[in-house]
Amino acid sequence: MNAYGLRAYDAATAFALAIEKAGTTNFGLQKANVSRNPSTDLATLGVSLYGPNLHIALSNTSFKGLAGYWIGSCNHRLSR
């Protein structure tokens, strides 16, 4: 496995740890407002209501991974 694989494994681990920290168990999606004739299939995807909580939890996640130390950014500003 190369360095990209190790970093991908660490990113998946960080996301799993953040989900545990956020206490999120229901990943329901809210339907976005789309026109009657969406131009792409991406326009029909839902939006997670737990995104802000996961962002904060991921920012506070730190651990020693396979590629080195994973340190969250701890920047809680979300652009809206």
MARLO-392388 format. One record per residue (C-alpha): y, x negated, z. Coordinates in steps of 0.02 Angstrom, whole numbers, padded with zeros to 5 digits. Layout:
BEGIN
> y	x	z
> Y	X	Z
...
// end
This chain:
BEGIN
> y	x	z
> 00000	00000	00000
> 00173	-00065	-00042
> 00336	-00054	00056
> 00381	00114	-00022
> 00218	00189	00039
> 00249	00124	00215
> 00425	00195	00217
> 00363	00362	00151
> 00233	00369	00290
> 00368	00330	00419
> 00482	00464	00345
> 00342	00594	00358
> 00309	00539	00538
> 00495	00552	00580
> 00502	00727	00508
> 00348	00782	00606
> 00423	00712	00767
> 00587	00802	00731
> 00496	00967	00706
> 00412	00944	00875
> 00580	00902	00958
> 00668	01051	00880
> 00530	01168	00940
> 00526	01250	00770
> 00369	01352	00740
> 00429	01482	00616
> 00490	01414	00451
> 00552	01577	00378
> 00674	01566	00235
> 00829	01668	00202
> 00850	01719	00022
> 01005	01645	-00057
> 01126	01755	-00154
> 01081	01735	-00337
> 01136	01825	-00493
> 01023	01951	-00579
> 00976	01823	-00712
> 00954	01657	-00622
> 00966	01509	-00739
> 00831	01409	-00649
> 00684	01441	-00537
> 00771	01336	-00403
> 00901	01473	-00384
> 00766	01587	-00313
> 00718	01471	-00170
> 00760	01521	00007
> 00866	01426	00132
> 00797	01369	00300
> 00885	01438	00452
> 00823	01289	00555
> 00902	01154	00447
> 01043	01112	00568
> 00922	01099	00716
> 00804	00989	00616
> 00950	00880	00561
> 01002	00848	00741
> 00822	00817	00797
> 00791	00696	00652
> 00954	00605	00691
> 00893	00579	00869
> 00719	00519	00820
> 00677	00336	00847
> 00507	00251	00845
> 00416	00095	00786
> 00339	00137	00619
> 00230	00045	00495
> 00380	-00024	00400
> 00481	-00068	00555
> 00591	00026	00675
> 00651	00199	00625
> 00818	00237	00706
> 00903	00404	00675
> 01084	00404	00623
> 01143	00510	00772
> 01280	00581	00660
> 01284	00767	00699
> 01419	00817	00575
> 01354	00937	00446
> 01454	00968	00289
> 01474	01154	00256
// end
